[in-house]
Each structure stands twice: as C-alpha cells, then as structure tokens.
Amino acid sequence: MKKSFYSLVIAAVMCGSSLFAQSVDQGKKFFYYERYKSAKENFEKVLAANPNDLNAIYWLGQTLIEMKDVPGAKAVYAKALETNGNAPLLLAGMGHIELLEGKKDVARQHFETAISISKGKDGSVLNAIGNANVDSKDGDANYVITRLTPYTQDKKFKDAETWLQIGDAYRVLVDGGNAVTAYQKALAIDPTLAAAKHRIARIYLTQKNPESFLPAYEEAIALDPNYAPSVYDLYVYWYDRDINKAKTYYDKYLTISDPDPKNDYDKASILYASRDFMGAINSAKGFISQLGDKADPRYYKLAAYSYDELKDSVNAKDYLEQYFAKQKTEDFVPKDYEFRAKMLSKFPGNETEAFASYEKAIAMDTAYESKLELLENAAAFAKSKGNRAAEAQFLGQLYQTKKTPNNVDLYNWGFANYQAGNYKSADSLFTQYTEKYPNEIFGYLWRARSNQAMDTTMAQGLAVPHYEKLAEMARSLDSVKYKGQAISSYFYLVQYHNDIKKDKATALRYVDKVLEVDPGNADAIRIRDILNKSPQKKTAAK
C-alpha cells in the first residue's frame, strides 16, 4: 500500500489550535512519517475524548489499513457512518475499503456521493478518493486524474497533496514523465515536501537510474531529516552493494521510526548481507522458536537463503517450503518464486514446477525493468537446463514486453526456436528479421537453415529459394565477409539439383558459382570433374 499520504500535515501546529486539533495533526504527522503505531495511539486518544471527530475517525481507518487491519478499518468506518451517513470523508474511507474488497461499483458510488455532497471543492475528500484508488489494485487511476485535475485549476488552489495523488495515478499508469511533473508541481507549492522528492526518487528507481534516484533520495532527507521512508529505501538499496553504508542508513532509520518487530528481521538480514550466514540462520531460528506461529514468515526465507549460500540445498529447500506454506499470498514478491525455481531445479524431477515458479514470478512483477530482468533470467535458466522450448517461450515474452526490442532480441528468440526444433516458428521469426533488418545476413541464413531442417531429404525443396537468396545477399552485402555463406549455399544447391532433380547442367552451373567466389576451391573442382565425367541422364523416347 502507498505509505506517504497527506503530507501537508507536517506544518507547524498553530498555537491557537485546540488540543484535539493538535492531537489529530500530530497523528497525521506520524502517519506521514510511516510511524503507524504512534499515529494509531494519537487518533485513539482523540476519539476517546471526542468520539465524533470525523477527521480522527478517517485517519484512524487509514492507519489501520496501513497496519494491514482492513477489517478493523472497516468496522471503524461502518460504526461512524451509522450516525454520520452523509460525511464525505467517511464515504471516501468506506469506498477505500470496498476497493480493497474488490467491490468496485459500490466504491465508485460512495466516491461520487462524497464528491456531490462536498460539491467537488473539498480537497481532503478528493485526495482521500485519489489515495483510495491508487492504493488498491481494483482502483482506477484514470478516474483519479479526471476527478482531481479540475480542482487544481482553481485560482485559489494551493494543495500540494492533490498533485501527489495525481502523480501517483500517473505512476500506476506507468507514465513516469507525467508522474514526475505532478510531483514537481507539488514541490512548487511546498518546497519542503520530502514526500514529493521521495516519489520522484521511486520513479527513477524503477527505471534503474541511480544517477537520478540516489541524489533524489538524499534531497528528500535534506528537506526533512525525519522522513523515514527515504532513509529506509537507501538502506535497502545499499543492502547488497555496501553493507556498511546500508548499516549507517538503517541505524538512522531506527532513530526516526517506531519500534516494530520487523526491525528484528532487518537486523537478522543484515547478518546475511554481511555474509555471516550461520549468524543469520541462528538468529532466524531463534525468533522462530521464540515467536512460534507469530514469527514473521520471512525468517524461514532468510534461513533458506543462508543455507543456500552454505551449499546446504536440503535445508535450504526445507525452509523455503515452510516459507511458502506460512506466508500470505499477497505478501509474496516476484523474487520469491524465482528463488523457488532455482531451488527446485537442484532436485531432479522438479523441472516443470521450477518453470511454473518462474512464470508466476513474471506474471506477478508489474515493474517494467524488473520484469525484463526476470524474463532474461528465466530464459537463461531454461537454456542452462537444456530446455530450449522454454527458453524460446521466455525470450518471446521478453521481445513482446520490451518497449523497443532490437535485432539481437529478435535473433535470440528465433534461434531459440530453431534450437528447440520449432522450425516453422523460427522461419516465421527470421522472416520478420529479413523484413526489419534487410541489410543483415542472419535472417536469410536462418530462414534457409530452418527450411532445410523441415525438409531434411530435400524432397520438397523447401530450402532451395532461401539458399538462393542467402547466396545472393551474401555476395551483395559483403562478398568477403560472407564468402563462406555464399559457398555453402551454392553447394546445397549443387546437391539438390544433382541428387533430387537429376539436373546435372543446373548442378554444374552452381559449381561454377562456387568457383566464381572461390576459384581455387578443391571441393568444387573435384565435383565439377565428377559431374563432367558422368553421363547426362537421357530423356526416354515418347
């Protein structure tokens, strides 16, 4: 779920504000910093004193959502709506719950009602609707843009949070350019808004552009040293690159975040990154023993990775299976399935399941760059196992997923099909190659070989026109560089016309073409002499 939301609350609390307002603002400030435990405590204190504080009710529900207590959030909103059925902010909150439950139509009705009651001019309501949609897999990012953009056209508009929501909607639509523009507009309204700079960093992170995202993260921290999300992201980035630098960021993170059981997991994982694999295993086992069924399932994954590093595949597989048995479906990440595929492949008989795990990883990954990386890894994995058909399948997905696939991508896809024995598919792909790259030899070469493989006896003559074309292109593109391709093509045609068509004259003509390219070719001279000595087949009298 989206972590940073309603960032303007970090402004200093006005001295004349009531105690309740101060407490709500403080809770929202904790929420902004992702300190959800502290936020929850604040909102509960406000509601203990004033059960009808609608802002506190809304934000308590949002905090519970972030703490993965959707039923709890639903109960909070449902109870409040019993006596405040027309409160726009609560309707938006309930719509959020309904989207998380997959009830898109009901949620949309609540959003539209909230907009109608607030006349489309209440920024907090519009932003809540925006957040609900970008935070939910069943949300509608285009709806967010359509509904929130008109609000930004008002002459008195000064709501940086609205631009954050619009930027998030563009991010969901994988439109990084417009997302960054929206975040920059948020910063123009509030130059101290670390959340906007953090989100810009996230865009560049998905593009694997460290020259841009690392400075952006640092700038976010400079804008607000207490902005924990950027500090944590830098810890994650450096985790497998420079563990000492990662530790520095993690220590900083601990000083500005709420105590959380997940911090114990992070500390154990740092042992793994430091290559203290037995230390990581012992730490993971200790928490599993101490917490029992309440232990974070990732401890099992940490143990599996650590055992794998120690070349203990049996224990690695055992702990990984326990991880998959205990982890919630929604908490798996694509790399989990990739690691499972690699682990399964170490035990004979699991190849089919291993490939299925790679397919799950690919299907799950929605980030463009990491999806490409997974497809490349899956193809390489299939090739290493000698499964060229699976390699061809993954390379096909890679080609079709890439925004701008190149000649190498098409060649690899076609060649994998050839190696897999999918000769018709290979021929089709190399036909595309000749059309897209007519001045390269490879399409002509592999069309000829694919058709030859489909007609090994030459009886159908499938490869004949393609070897004729290959010889022609070899001589026209670069007669020196592709001399070998021209010669082999002519020899194929010699064999076809002599052995299959019984046409010695045409066979001799292709022998002469070999000698045009390579006058001293001993094989061509020998074959020419043999053909000249053998009698021409006589045509039977009619």
C-alpha positions in Angstrom: 0.0 0.0 0.0 1.0 3.6 -0.5 2.9 4.8 2.5 3.1 8.6 2.3 -0.2 10.5 2.3 -1.5 13.9 3.2 2.0 15.4 3.6 0.9 19.0 4.3 0.2 18.0 7.9 3.8 18.3 8.9 3.4 22.1 9.0 3.8 23.6 12.5 0.7 23.3 14.7 -0.8 26.7 15.2 -0.6 27.9 18.8 -4.3 28.8 18.9 -5.5 25.4 17.8 -7.5 23.3 20.2 -6.0 20.3 22.0 -8.0 18.0 19.8 -6.8 19.6 16.5 -3.2 19.4 17.8 -3.6 15.7 18.5 -5.2 15.0 15.1 -2.4 16.9 13.4 0.2 15.1 15.4 -1.3 11.8 14.4 -1.3 12.8 10.8 2.3 13.8 11.2 3.2 10.4 12.5 1.2 8.8 9.6 3.2 10.9 7.1 6.5 9.5 8.6 5.0 6.0 8.5 5.0 5.8 12.2 1.7 4.0 12.3 1.8 2.7 15.8 2.3 6.2 17.1 -0.4 7.5 14.7 -2.9 4.9 15.9 -2.3 5.8 19.6 -2.8 9.5 18.8 -6.1 9.0 16.9 -7.4 6.7 19.6 -6.7 9.3 22.3 -8.6 11.9 20.3 -11.6 9.7 19.8 -11.6 8.7 23.5 -12.1 12.4 24.2 -14.3 13.2 21.3 -15.9 10.1 19.6 -17.4 12.2 16.8 -14.2 13.7 15.5 -14.7 12.7 11.8 -11.1 13.6 10.8 -9.7 11.4 13.6 -12.1 8.6 12.5 -11.0 8.8 8.9 -7.3 8.8 9.8 -7.6 6.0 12.3 -9.2 3.9 9.5 -6.3 4.8 7.1 -3.8 3.9 9.8 -5.4 0.6 10.3 -5.3 -0.1 6.5 -1.6 0.6 6.5 -1.2 -1.7 9.5 -2.9 -4.4 7.4 -6.0 -4.4 9.6 -8.6 -3.9 6.9 -11.4 -5.5 8.9 -10.6 -3.1 11.8 -10.7 -0.1 9.5 -14.0 -1.3 8.0 -15.5 -1.6 11.5 -14.4 2.0 12.4 -15.9 3.5 9.2 -19.1 1.4 9.4 -19.8 2.4 13.0 -19.2 6.1 12.3 -21.4 6.0 9.2 -24.3 4.8 11.3 -24.6 8.3 12.8 -22.8 10.3 10.1 -24.1 8.7 6.9 -23.5 11.8 4.7 -20.0 12.6 5.9 -18.0 12.8 2.6 -14.6 11.9 4.2 -16.1 8.8 5.8 -17.8 7.8 2.5 -14.4 8.1 0.8 -12.9 6.0 3.5 -15.5 3.3 3.1 -15.0 3.4 -0.6 -11.4 2.7 0.0 -12.3 -0.4 2.0 -14.7 -1.6 -0.8 -12.0 -1.3 -3.4 -9.7 -3.4 -1.2 -12.5 -5.9 -1.1 -12.9 -5.9 -4.9 -16.3 -4.1 -4.8 -15.5 -1.5 -7.5 -19.0 -0.4 -8.3 -20.1 0.1 -4.7 -16.9 2.0 -4.1 -17.5 4.3 -7.1 -21.0 5.1 -5.8 -19.6 6.2 -2.5 -16.9 8.3 -4.2 -19.4 10.0 -6.4 -21.7 10.7 -3.4 -18.8 12.1 -1.4 -17.9 14.4 -4.3 -21.5 15.5 -4.8 -22.1 16.3 -1.1 -18.8 18.3 -1.0 -19.6 19.9 -4.4 -16.2 18.8 -5.7 -14.4 21.5 -3.8 -13.1 19.8 -0.7 -9.5 18.9 -1.2 -9.4 16.5 1.7 -12.2 14.4 0.2 -10.8 14.5 -3.3 -7.4 13.5 -2.0 -8.9 10.7 0.0 -10.6 9.4 -3.1 -7.4 9.7 -5.0 -5.5 7.7 -2.4 -8.1 5.0 -2.2 -7.8 4.4 -6.0 -4.0 4.4 -6.3 -3.7 2.3 -3.2 -5.9 -0.5 -4.4 -5.4 -3.0 -7.2 -9.0 -2.5 -8.2 -8.7 1.3 -8.2 -9.0 3.5 -11.3 -6.0 5.8 -11.9 -7.7 7.5 -14.8 -10.6 8.3 -12.6 -8.2 10.0 -10.1 -6.7 12.2 -12.9 -10.2 13.1 -14.3 -11.6 14.0 -10.9 -8.7 15.7 -9.3 -7.2 17.7 -12.1 -10.1 20.2 -12.4 -9.6 21.0 -8.7 -6.1 22.2 -9.5 -7.4 24.8 -11.9 -9.0 26.9 -9.2 -7.2 30.2 -8.8 -7.0 29.7 -5.0 -5.6 26.2 -5.3 -2.6 25.5 -3.1 -2.9 21.9 -2.2 0.4 20.0 -2.8 -1.2 16.8 -1.7 -3.5 16.8 -4.7 -0.5 16.8 -7.1 0.9 13.9 -5.1 -2.2 11.9 -5.7 -2.3 12.8 -9.4 1.4 11.9 -9.7 0.6 8.5 -8.0 -2.1 7.9 -10.5 0.3 8.5 -13.4 2.8 6.2 -11.7 0.1 3.4 -11.6 -0.4 4.0 -15.3 3.4 3.6 -15.8 3.7 7.2 -17.1 6.8 8.3 -15.3 7.1 11.6 -17.1 3.8 12.9 -16.1 4.2 11.5 -12.6 7.4 13.4 -12.1 5.9 16.6 -13.5 3.0 16.3 -10.9 5.4 15.7 -8.1 7.4 18.7 -9.1 4.2 20.8 -9.1 3.7 19.6 -5.5 7.2 20.8 -4.6 6.5 24.2 -6.3 3.6 24.6 -3.8 5.6 23.3 -0.8 9.4 23.2 -1.4 9.9 21.3 1.9 7.7 18.4 0.8 10.0 15.4 1.2 7.3 13.0 0.1 7.3 14.6 -3.4 11.0 14.2 -3.8 10.8 10.7 -2.4 8.3 9.7 -5.0 10.4 11.2 -7.8 13.3 9.0 -6.5 10.9 6.0 -6.6 10.2 6.7 -10.3 13.9 6.8 -11.2 14.4 3.7 -9.0 12.0 1.7 -11.2 14.0 2.9 -14.2 17.2 1.7 -12.6 18.7 5.1 -12.9 21.0 5.5 -9.8 22.4 8.8 -11.1 19.0 10.3 -10.6 17.3 8.3 -7.8 20.2 8.4 -5.3 20.5 12.2 -5.3 16.7 12.5 -5.1 16.6 10.3 -2.0 19.3 12.4 -0.4 17.5 15.6 -1.3 14.3 14.2 0.3 16.3 13.6 3.5 17.8 17.1 3.3 14.3 18.6 3.0 13.2 16.6 6.1 15.8 14.6 8.1 12.9 12.8 9.8 11.4 11.4 6.6 12.0 7.7 7.4 10.8 6.3 4.0 13.7 7.7 2.1 16.2 6.6 4.7 14.8 3.1 4.6 14.9 2.9 0.8 18.6 3.9 0.8 19.2 1.2 3.4 17.5 -1.3 1.0 19.5 0.0 -2.0 22.9 -0.4 -0.3 22.0 -3.6 1.4 23.6 -5.9 -1.2 26.0 -3.3 -2.5 27.8 -1.9 0.5 26.5 -3.4 3.8 28.5 -0.9 5.9 26.8 2.0 4.2 23.5 0.2 4.5 24.0 -0.2 8.2 24.5 3.6 8.5 21.2 4.3 6.9 19.5 1.6 9.0 20.8 2.9 12.3 19.5 6.3 11.3 16.1 4.8 10.4 15.8 3.2 13.8 16.1 6.6 15.5 13.2 8.1 13.5 10.8 5.2 13.2 8.5 3.4 15.6 9.7 0.2 17.3 8.5 -2.7 15.2 9.0 -6.5 15.2 10.1 -6.2 11.5 13.2 -4.3 12.7 14.4 -7.6 14.3 14.0 -9.2 10.9 16.0 -6.4 9.3 18.8 -6.8 11.9 18.9 -10.6 11.2 19.0 -9.9 7.4 22.0 -7.6 7.9 23.9 -10.6 9.2 23.1 -12.4 5.9 24.2 -9.4 3.8 27.4 -9.3 5.9 28.0 -12.9 4.9 27.6 -14.2 8.4 25.3 -16.9 7.1 25.3 -19.1 10.3 24.6 -16.0 12.3 21.6 -15.2 10.1 20.4 -18.8 10.5 20.8 -18.8 14.2 19.0 -15.5 14.5 16.1 -16.6 12.3 15.8 -19.9 14.2 15.8 -18.1 17.5 12.9 -15.8 16.5 11.0 -18.8 15.0 11.4 -20.7 18.3 10.5 -17.6 20.4 7.5 -16.4 18.4 6.2 -19.7 17.1 3.2 -19.2 14.7 3.5 -15.4 15.2 7.0 -15.3 13.7 7.4 -13.3 10.5 7.4 -15.9 7.7 10.4 -14.2 6.2 12.6 -15.7 8.9 12.1 -19.0 7.0 13.1 -17.4 3.8 16.2 -15.8 5.4 17.2 -19.3 6.7 16.7 -20.7 3.2 18.8 -18.1 1.5 21.5 -18.6 4.2 21.6 -22.3 3.8 21.8 -22.0 0.1 24.9 -19.8 0.5 26.4 -22.5 2.6 25.6 -25.1 -0.2 23.2 -26.9 2.0 20.4 -27.4 -0.5 18.4 -29.9 1.6 17.9 -27.4 4.5 17.5 -24.5 2.1 14.7 -26.3 0.3 13.1 -27.3 3.6 13.0 -23.8 5.0 11.8 -22.4 1.7 8.9 -24.8 1.6 8.0 -23.7 5.1 8.1 -20.1 4.0 5.7 -20.8 1.1 3.4 -22.6 3.5 3.3 -19.8 6.0 3.5 -16.6 4.0 0.3 -14.8 3.0 -0.4 -14.9 -0.8 -0.4 -11.1 -1.0 3.0 -10.8 0.7 5.0 -12.9 -1.8 7.3 -10.9 -4.1 8.4 -12.0 -7.6 11.9 -12.9 -6.4 10.4 -15.5 -4.0 9.2 -17.5 -7.0 12.5 -17.0 -8.8 14.4 -18.3 -5.9 12.0 -21.2 -5.5 12.5 -22.1 -9.2 16.3 -22.2 -8.7 16.0 -24.3 -5.6 13.6 -26.8 -7.1 15.9 -27.3 -10.1 18.6 -28.6 -7.8 16.4 -31.7 -7.2 15.7 -33.9 -10.2 12.1 -34.3 -11.3 11.1 -30.7 -10.3 11.8 -29.0 -13.6 8.2 -28.5 -14.6 7.4 -26.9 -11.2 10.5 -24.8 -11.4 9.4 -23.3 -14.8 5.9 -22.7 -13.4 7.5 -20.8 -10.5 9.3 -18.6 -13.0 6.1 -18.0 -14.8 4.4 -16.9 -11.5 7.3 -14.5 -10.8 6.9 -12.9 -14.2 3.2 -12.7 -14.0 3.4 -11.0 -10.6 6.0 -8.4 -11.5 4.5 -5.2 -12.7 7.6 -3.1 -12.8 8.9 -2.8 -16.3 12.7 -3.1 -15.7 12.5 -5.9 -13.1 10.1 -7.8 -15.3 12.6 -7.7 -18.1 15.3 -8.9 -15.8 13.1 -11.8 -14.7 12.4 -12.8 -18.3 16.1 -12.7 -19.1 16.9 -14.8 -16.0 14.2 -17.3 -16.9 15.4 -17.7 -20.4 19.0 -18.2 -19.2 17.8 -20.7 -16.6 15.8 -22.6 -19.3 18.9 -22.7 -21.6 21.1 -23.9 -18.7 18.7 -26.8 -18.2 18.7 -27.7 -21.9 15.0 -26.7 -22.3 15.2 -24.7 -25.5 11.4 -24.6 -25.9 11.0 -22.9 -22.5 13.9 -20.6 -23.4 12.1 -19.7 -26.6 8.9 -19.0 -24.7 10.6 -16.7 -22.3 12.5 -14.9 -25.0 9.3 -14.4 -26.9 7.7 -12.8 -23.8 10.8 -10.6 -23.4 10.6 -9.4 -27.0 6.9 -8.6 -26.7 7.4 -6.9 -23.4 10.3 -4.6 -24.4 9.2 -1.2 -25.5 11.9 -1.1 -28.1 13.2 -4.6 -28.9 16.2 -4.7 -31.1 17.7 -7.1 -33.7 19.5 -9.1 -31.0 16.3 -9.7 -29.2 14.6 -11.0 -32.4 17.6 -13.1 -33.3 17.8 -14.7 -29.9 14.0 -15.5 -30.0 14.3 -17.0 -33.4 17.5 -19.0 -32.7 16.0 -20.5 -29.5 13.0 -21.7 -31.5 15.4 -23.3 -34.1 17.4 -25.0 -31.3 14.1 -26.2 -29.8 13.1 -27.8 -33.1 10.3 -25.3 -33.6 11.4 -24.7 -37.2 8.1 -23.2 -38.5 8.2 -20.6 -35.7 11.9 -20.0 -36.4 11.2 -19.4 -40.1 8.4 -17.0 -39.2 10.6 -15.0 -36.9 13.6 -14.9 -39.2 11.2 -13.8 -42.0 10.4 -10.8 -39.7 14.1 -10.4 -39.3 14.7 -10.1 -43.0 11.9 -7.5 -43.2 13.1 -5.4 -40.3 16.9 -5.8 -41.0 17.2 -6.4 -44.7 20.9 -5.5 -44.7 21.9 -8.1 -42.2 22.8 -11.7 -43.2 21.3 -13.5 -40.2 17.6 -13.6 -41.3 18.4 -15.1 -44.7 20.8 -17.6 -43.1 18.4 -18.9 -40.6 15.4 -19.0 -42.9 17.5 -21.3 -45.1 18.6 -23.5 -42.3 15.0 -23.6 -40.8 13.6 -24.7 -44.0 16.4 -27.2 -44.5 15.5 -28.7 -41.1 11.9 -29.0 -42.1 12.9 -30.9 -45.3 16.0 -33.0 -44.4 15.6 -35.2 -47.5 15.3 -32.2 -49.8 12.3 -33.9 -51.4 10.1 -30.8 -51.1 12.8 -28.3 -52.0 11.7 -26.0 -49.2 15.1 -24.5 -48.6 16.1 -24.0 -52.2 14.7 -20.5 -52.7 16.1 -19.5 -49.3 19.6 -20.7 -50.1 19.4 -18.9 -53.5 18.5 -15.7 -51.6 21.2 -16.3 -49.0 23.9 -16.7 -51.7 22.6 -13.5 -53.4 22.6 -11.5 -50.2 26.0 -12.8 -49.0 27.6 -11.6 -52.2 25.8 -8.3 -52.3 26.2 -7.3 -48.6 29.8 -8.2 -48.2 31.3 -10.8 -50.6 34.5 -11.1 -48.5 32.9 -11.3 -45.0 30.1 -13.7 -46.1 32.1 -15.7 -48.6 31.5 -18.9 -46.5 27.7 -18.4 -46.6 27.7 -18.0 -50.3 29.8 -21.1 -50.9 27.8 -23.3 -48.6 24.6 -22.1 -50.2 25.8 -23.0 -53.7 27.0 -26.4 -52.5 23.5 -27.1 -51.1 22.0 -26.1 -54.5 24.5 -28.4 -56.3 23.4 -31.3 -54.2 19.7 -30.5 -54.6 19.8 -30.3 -58.4 22.1 -33.2 -58.9 20.6 -35.7 -56.3 17.0 -34.7 -56.2 16.2 -33.0 -59.6 18.8 -35.2 -61.5 19.7 -32.0 -63.4 23.4 -32.2 -63.9 23.5 -29.0 -66.0 22.0 -26.8 -63.3 24.2 -28.5 -60.7 27.3 -27.7 -62.8 26.1 -24.1 -63.0 26.1 -23.8 -59.2 29.5 -25.4 -59.1 30.7 -22.7 -61.4 29.2 -20.1 -59.0 31.3 -21.6 -56.2 34.4 -21.1 -58.3 33.4 -17.5 -59.1 33.5 -16.9 -55.4 36.5 -19.1 -54.6 38.4 -20.1 -57.8 40.7 -22.5 -56.0 38.0 -24.4 -54.1 39.2 -28.0 -54.2 35.8 -29.5 -53.5 34.2 -27.5 -56.3 36.9 -28.6 -58.8 36.5 -32.2 -57.7 32.7 -32.2 -58.0 32.9 -30.4 -61.4 35.2 -33.2 -62.7 32.9 -35.9 -61.4 29.8 -34.3 -62.9 31.5 -33.7 -66.3 32.6 -37.4 -66.5 29.2 -38.8 -65.5 26.7 -39.2 -68.4 23.8 -36.9 -68.6 20.6 -38.8 -68.0 18.8 -39.4 -71.3 15.2 -38.5 -71.6 13.0 -41.5 -72.5 11.5 -41.5 -76.0 7.9 -40.8 -76.2 
